[in-house]
Amino acid sequence: MLLGLTLSRRLLSRRHCLLQCRSIKTENTARSAVLDSVLSAFRSICGEDGVSLGEAVREQHGKDESVHRCCPPDVVLFPRCVEEVSSLAKICSRHRLPIIPFGTGTGLEGGVSAVEGGVCFSLRNMDQVLDLHQDDFDVTVEPGVTRKALNAYLRDTGLWFPVDPGADASLCGMAATSASGTNAVRYGTMRENVLNLEVVLADGSVVHTAGKGRRPRKTAAGYNLTNLFVGSEGTLGIITKTTLRLYGIPEATVSAVCSFPSVQAAVDSTVQILQSGVPIARIEFLDDVMIDACNRFSSLSYAVTPSLFLEFHGSEGSLQEQVNTAEDITESNGGSGFQWARDAETRERLWRARHDAWYASLALRPGCKAYSTDVCVPLSRLPQILVETKEDLIENRLTGPIVGHVGDGNFHCLMVVDPGDPEELHRVNLFVERLARRALAMDGTCTGEHGVGLGKRALLCEEMGPVAVQVMQRLKDAFDPRNLMNPGKILLPRES
């Protein structure tokens, strides 16, 4: 009897697999036929050079910097203006072809993977800084403009854009993922620095989230559509312009490094510096493993203990007061080995450990890959989660130096893993889930910066709860009823 049941189950399972494979093959054949029929329409809009079917190009646009496998699109388009994006989107909508926006591919959660095939809109040719209003401290840029390119453009104006996620990412891509980084403690994240967006929706219509051409510093007019699209990861529309806040370049900058006897002492110093009202620009945490890796990689000689890297912006007069206050606080918490730097060259050398953290981590295990995961918790819970995370890494024989934007309660584990070792990859995946759930148990979030993408969809459900996720799904259905915009990201597929 048992043998009969087992055989029946195997036959049913094999039949299900055959039907599934046949269904997938049918879908792929149908999509190929649709693509063949629309390629000439695509070429008529963005030219012969604006359409690529090449395998290498498609693979380049099918993955980001994460460990998620490459899922190439069926075709890559290179539009040159919002009118072309709109026209191309209308064709995709008419033929029900998935649309995947692509900026620079520096994401960390598989956000550009074409999990259902479809059409990738690579926006690199839209690379103009369109409107700079120096007196109003704002600028409008296209999606091909990166953070470094904008600051190079602004060099002689006395202004800069401070949000710095580390990578030289597309500014519209940074808006799409709600990026932040080392300066967020002083200047905020992309969510606080985007004034307006131009977005092409799934049906090709174009919306300006704060009204066309408008750029007020604040508004109380209607629903906040701008913040709805910030962090939407391409699932609601394609961002084709963003208007950003700018800031005056500080008159003077001072940086410092300080070592601590424990994680608790470093975090206590951070909290007390923030409570004292010091407008610190950057306050970064590196654990002992990370400091040791950086010492080896960059030939440095920092004490191998938990450390803070600090930076202060302001006038010459105000900086001295900030520095004195910070030094008094850190010394009262056992901080030692202070190194201060004022000129640009010395500051660069002092910050080298933080800048080289990714490469220093990779150097711990030559030939391996790095995967960065992040969480964020209330500041008071940071020492506990850091200690528990380090114990978890040791217990499970994983290499994961820790760096953090400690002023926000946000930190990253830079996991160094052998991609050819399935068992180690499995241990890393389980660790990432435990880390996220540990953060959720401490009233935090499963991602402070990297976004949800493919990797944290189930965790988003745990964090937000079923009602909030249902509201998100209804919003998605309203903007994209055919589920064409970057399908499979943020929200889990509906159960059939």
C-alpha positions in Angstrom: 0.0 0.0 0.0 2.8 2.4 1.0 4.7 1.6 -2.1 1.6 2.3 -4.2 1.1 5.7 -2.5 4.7 6.6 -3.0 4.6 5.6 -6.7 1.4 7.6 -7.2 2.9 10.7 -5.6 6.0 10.4 -7.8 3.8 10.1 -10.9 1.7 13.1 -9.9 4.8 15.1 -9.1 6.4 14.2 -12.4 3.1 15.1 -14.2 3.0 18.4 -12.4 6.6 19.2 -13.4 5.9 18.3 -17.0 2.8 20.5 -17.1 4.7 23.3 -15.4 7.6 23.0 -17.9 5.1 22.9 -20.8 3.4 26.0 -19.5 6.7 27.8 -19.1 7.7 26.8 -22.6 4.4 28.0 -24.0 4.7 31.3 -22.2 8.2 31.8 -23.4 7.2 30.9 -27.0 4.3 33.4 -26.8 6.5 36.1 -25.4 9.1 35.5 -28.1 6.5 35.9 -30.7 5.3 39.2 -29.1 8.8 40.5 -28.9 9.4 39.7 -32.6 6.4 41.7 -33.5 7.3 44.8 -31.3 11.1 45.1 -32.0 10.5 47.2 -35.1 8.3 49.5 -33.1 11.0 49.8 -30.4 13.6 50.6 -33.1 11.4 53.2 -34.7 11.3 55.1 -31.3 14.8 54.9 -30.0 16.8 53.9 -33.1 18.7 50.8 -34.1 21.4 51.5 -31.5 18.8 51.9 -28.8 17.7 48.3 -28.9 19.9 45.4 -27.9 19.3 41.6 -28.0 22.9 40.7 -27.3 23.5 38.1 -24.7 26.3 40.0 -22.9 24.2 43.2 -22.7 21.2 41.4 -21.5 23.2 39.6 -18.8 24.8 42.8 -17.7 21.3 44.3 -17.2 20.0 41.1 -15.4 21.9 41.4 -12.2 23.1 43.9 -9.6 25.8 43.8 -6.9 23.9 41.2 -4.8 24.3 37.4 -4.7 20.9 36.9 -6.5 21.4 35.0 -9.7 21.4 36.7 -13.0 17.9 36.9 -14.7 18.4 38.7 -18.0 15.6 40.5 -19.8 14.6 39.5 -23.3 15.6 42.9 -24.7 17.4 46.0 -23.5 16.2 49.5 -24.6 18.2 52.7 -24.3 15.7 55.6 -24.5 17.0 59.2 -24.8 14.2 61.3 -23.3 11.0 61.0 -21.3 8.9 61.0 -24.5 10.7 57.9 -25.7 10.2 56.2 -22.3 6.5 57.0 -22.5 6.1 55.7 -26.0 8.0 52.5 -25.3 6.0 51.9 -22.1 2.8 52.2 -24.1 3.9 49.5 -26.4 4.9 47.2 -23.5 1.5 47.9 -21.8 -0.3 47.1 -25.0 1.5 43.8 -25.4 1.7 43.0 -21.7 5.5 42.9 -21.5 7.2 43.3 -18.1 9.2 46.6 -17.7 12.4 46.7 -15.6 14.1 50.1 -15.0 17.9 50.0 -14.8 20.2 52.8 -13.6 23.8 51.8 -12.8 23.1 48.3 -11.3 24.6 49.0 -7.9 21.7 47.7 -5.9 22.1 45.0 -3.3 18.8 43.1 -3.2 18.2 41.8 -6.8 16.1 44.8 -7.8 16.9 44.7 -11.5 16.5 40.9 -12.1 14.1 40.2 -14.9 12.4 37.3 -13.0 9.6 37.1 -15.6 11.7 38.2 -18.6 10.5 41.3 -20.4 12.0 44.6 -21.4 14.8 46.4 -19.5 14.7 50.2 -19.8 18.4 51.2 -19.4 18.4 54.9 -18.6 22.1 55.8 -19.0 21.6 57.9 -22.1 19.4 60.3 -20.2 22.3 62.0 -18.4 21.5 65.7 -18.3 21.5 68.1 -15.4 18.5 70.1 -16.5 17.8 72.9 -14.0 20.1 74.3 -11.4 18.7 77.1 -9.1 21.7 78.2 -7.0 19.7 80.7 -5.0 17.0 78.2 -4.2 19.4 75.3 -3.4 17.8 72.8 -5.8 18.6 71.0 -9.0 16.7 68.7 -11.4 18.5 65.8 -13.0 17.8 62.9 -15.4 18.3 59.2 -14.4 21.7 58.8 -16.1 23.2 61.4 -13.8 25.2 59.8 -10.9 26.0 61.2 -7.5 29.6 61.9 -8.3 28.7 63.4 -11.7 26.3 65.9 -10.1 28.8 67.0 -7.4 31.5 67.5 -10.2 29.0 69.7 -12.1 28.3 71.7 -8.9 32.0 72.0 -8.0 32.3 75.8 -8.7 28.9 76.8 -7.3 29.6 76.4 -3.6 26.9 73.7 -3.4 26.9 69.9 -3.1 24.5 67.0 -2.8 25.5 65.1 0.3 23.6 61.8 0.2 26.3 59.2 -0.2 25.4 55.4 -0.4 29.1 54.6 -1.2 28.5 53.5 -4.8 28.4 56.0 -7.6 24.7 55.3 -8.1 22.2 57.0 -10.4 20.4 59.7 -8.5 17.0 58.6 -9.8 17.9 55.0 -8.8 18.8 56.3 -5.4 15.3 57.8 -5.2 13.8 54.6 -6.3 15.5 52.7 -3.5 15.3 55.4 -0.9 19.1 55.3 -0.5 21.0 57.0 2.2 24.6 56.4 3.6 27.2 57.9 5.8 25.9 61.5 5.8 22.3 60.7 6.6 22.7 61.5 10.3 23.2 65.2 9.4 21.5 65.6 5.9 18.9 62.9 5.9 18.1 60.2 3.3 16.8 60.5 -0.2 13.3 60.6 1.3 14.0 63.9 2.9 15.9 65.3 -0.1 13.6 64.7 -3.1 11.3 67.6 -3.8 9.6 66.4 -7.0 9.7 63.4 -9.4 8.7 62.9 -13.0 7.4 59.3 -13.4 6.3 57.3 -16.4 3.6 54.9 -15.3 2.9 51.4 -16.7 0.5 52.7 -19.3 2.9 55.3 -20.5 1.3 58.3 -18.9 3.6 60.8 -17.2 3.0 62.2 -13.7 4.8 64.9 -11.8 4.5 64.0 -8.1 4.5 67.6 -6.8 3.1 69.3 -9.9 5.0 70.0 -13.2 8.0 72.3 -12.6 7.2 72.8 -8.9 10.0 72.8 -6.3 8.8 74.3 -3.0 10.8 73.5 0.1 7.6 72.2 1.7 4.0 71.6 0.8 0.7 70.6 2.4 -1.1 70.1 -0.8 -2.8 66.7 -1.2 -1.4 63.2 -0.9 2.4 62.9 -0.8 2.9 61.2 -4.1 6.7 62.0 -4.1 7.3 59.9 -1.0 5.1 57.2 -2.4 7.5 56.7 -5.3 10.6 57.1 -3.3 11.6 53.6 -2.3 9.1 51.9 -4.7 12.0 50.2 -6.5 10.5 50.5 -10.0 7.3 48.7 -9.1 5.0 51.7 -9.6 6.7 53.5 -12.4 10.0 54.7 -14.1 11.5 57.8 -12.5 12.7 60.0 -15.4 13.6 63.2 -13.5 14.2 64.0 -9.9 14.4 67.5 -8.2 16.8 67.5 -5.3 17.7 69.7 -2.3 21.3 71.0 -2.4 23.4 72.3 0.5 26.2 74.8 0.9 29.7 73.2 1.0 30.8 73.6 4.6 33.5 76.2 5.3 35.6 73.7 7.3 35.7 70.0 7.9 37.3 68.0 10.7 37.5 64.2 10.9 38.5 61.9 13.8 39.0 58.2 14.7 38.7 56.9 18.2 39.0 53.4 19.6 36.8 51.9 22.4 37.0 49.0 24.9 33.5 47.7 23.9 30.6 48.1 21.5 28.5 49.5 24.4 31.1 52.3 25.0 31.1 53.3 21.3 27.3 53.4 21.1 27.0 55.3 24.4 29.4 57.9 23.0 27.2 58.2 19.9 24.0 58.7 21.8 25.6 61.3 24.1 27.1 63.2 21.2 23.7 63.4 19.5 22.0 64.3 22.8 24.5 67.1 23.3 23.3 68.8 20.1 26.5 68.4 18.2 25.5 68.6 14.5 27.8 65.7 13.6 28.0 65.0 9.8 29.1 61.4 9.9 29.6 58.9 12.7 30.6 55.4 11.5 31.2 52.3 13.5 33.6 49.5 12.6 33.9 46.4 14.7 37.3 44.7 15.6 37.1 42.3 12.7 36.6 45.1 10.2 39.4 47.2 11.7 41.8 44.2 11.5 40.8 43.6 7.9 41.4 47.3 7.0 44.7 47.4 8.8 45.9 44.4 6.7 44.5 45.7 3.4 45.5 49.3 3.7 48.7 49.0 5.8 47.2 50.9 8.7 47.9 50.6 12.4 44.6 51.3 14.1 43.9 49.5 17.5 42.0 46.3 16.8 38.9 47.2 18.9 35.5 48.7 18.1 36.1 52.1 16.6 34.2 55.3 15.6 35.0 57.4 12.6 33.6 60.9 13.0 33.3 64.0 10.8 32.2 67.5 11.6 31.1 70.2 9.2 30.7 73.9 10.0 32.6 77.2 10.4 36.1 77.4 11.8 34.7 78.8 15.1 31.9 76.3 15.6 34.0 73.2 14.7 36.4 73.7 17.7 33.5 73.6 20.1 32.0 70.5 18.4 35.4 68.7 18.5 35.9 69.6 22.2 32.5 68.3 23.2 32.9 65.1 21.2 36.3 64.4 22.6 35.1 65.0 26.2 32.2 62.6 25.7 34.3 59.8 24.0 37.0 60.0 26.7 34.4 59.7 29.4 33.4 56.4 27.8 36.9 55.0 27.6 37.7 56.2 24.1 41.4 56.5 23.3 43.9 56.7 20.5 42.4 59.9 19.0 43.5 60.9 15.6 42.3 64.3 14.2 42.5 65.5 10.7 41.7 68.9 9.1 43.3 69.1 5.7 41.8 67.0 2.8 44.8 64.8 2.3 45.0 63.8 6.0 41.2 63.3 6.2 41.3 61.0 3.2 44.1 58.9 4.7 42.3 58.8 8.1 39.0 57.6 6.5 40.7 55.1 4.3 39.7 52.2 6.5 36.0 53.1 6.1 36.3 53.7 2.4 38.1 50.4 1.8 35.9 48.3 4.0 34.3 46.3 1.1 37.7 45.5 -0.5 39.3 44.8 2.8 36.5 42.3 3.6 37.0 40.5 0.3 40.8 40.3 0.9 40.0 38.2 4.0 39.1 35.3 1.7 40.7 35.7 -1.8 38.5 34.3 -4.5 35.3 34.7 -2.6 32.4 37.1 -3.1 31.0 39.7 -0.8 27.3 40.2 0.1 26.2 43.1 2.2 23.0 42.9 4.2 21.6 45.6 6.5 19.2 46.2 9.3 18.2 49.2 11.5 17.1 49.3 15.1 16.5 52.0 17.7 19.8 53.4 19.1 19.3 51.9 22.5 19.1 48.4 21.1 22.2 48.7 19.0 24.7 47.3 21.5 22.6 44.2 22.1 22.0 43.4 18.4 25.7 43.9 17.5 26.8 41.6 20.3 24.3 38.9 19.4 25.1 39.2 15.7 28.8 38.8 16.3 28.1 35.6 18.5 25.9 34.3 15.7 28.7 34.8 13.1 31.2 33.0 15.2 28.9 30.1 16.1 28.0 29.5 12.5 31.6 29.8 11.2 30.8 32.8 8.9 33.0 35.7 7.9 31.1 39.0 8.3 32.9 42.2 9.4 30.4 44.8 10.6 30.3 48.5 9.7 27.5 50.8 10.6 25.9 54.3 10.3 25.7 54.2 14.0 24.1 57.6 14.4 21.0 56.1 12.7 21.1 52.7 14.4 21.8 51.2 10.9 24.6 48.6 10.3 25.8 46.2 7.6 27.3 42.8 7.8 29.7 42.4 4.8 29.4 38.6 4.3 32.3 37.0 2.5 31.2 33.7 1.0 32.4 31.1 -1.4 29.7 31.1 -4.2 30.7 27.6 -5.1 29.9 26.2 -1.7 26.1 25.6 -1.5 26.3 24.6 2.2 28.0 27.9 3.1 25.5 29.9 1.0 22.7 28.2 2.9 24.2 29.2 6.2 24.6 32.8 5.0 20.9 32.9 3.9 19.8 31.5 7.3 22.0 34.1 9.1 20.5 36.9 7.1 17.0 35.8 8.1 18.0 35.5 11.7 19.6 38.9 11.7 16.5 40.5 10.2 14.2 38.8 12.6 16.4 39.9 15.5 16.1 43.5 14.3 12.3 43.1 14.0 12.1 41.7 17.6 13.9 44.9 18.7 11.3 47.2 17.1 13.6 47.8 14.1 13.4 47.1 10.4 14.7 44.3 8.1 16.4 46.9 5.9 17.5 50.5 6.6 19.0 51.2 3.2 19.2 48.4 0.7 15.5 47.9 0.1 13.4 44.8 -0.2 13.9 43.7 -3.8 13.8 39.9 -4.1 15.6 39.0 -0.9 13.4 40.5 1.9 9.8 40.1 0.6 8.8 37.6 3.2 10.5 39.7 5.9 8.5 42.7 4.8 5.3 40.8 5.5 6.5 40.0 9.0 7.6 43.6 9.6 4.5 45.4 8.2 1.7 42.9 9.0 -1.0 41.6 6.6 -3.2 44.7 6.6 -0.3 47.0 5.6 0.9 44.6 2.9 -2.7 44.4 1.6 -2.8 48.2 1.4 0.6 48.1 -0.5 -0.9 45.6 -2.9 -3.9 47.7 -3.6 -1.7 50.7 -4.4 0.3 48.5 -6.7 -2.9 47.3 -8.4 -4.1 50.9 -8.8 -0.9 52.1 -10.5 0.0 48.9 -12.3 -3.1 46.7 -12.7 -1.4 44.3 -15.1 1.7 43.9 -12.8 4.1 44.9 -15.6 6.4 47.3 -13.5 9.4 45.3 -12.2 7.2 42.3 -11.3 8.3 40.0 -8.4 9.9 42.8 -6.3 8.9 44.1 -2.9 5.6 42.1 -2.8 5.4 38.3 -2.8 3.5 36.8 -5.8 -0.2 36.3 -5.1 -1.2 32.7 -4.3 -2.9 31.2 -7.3 
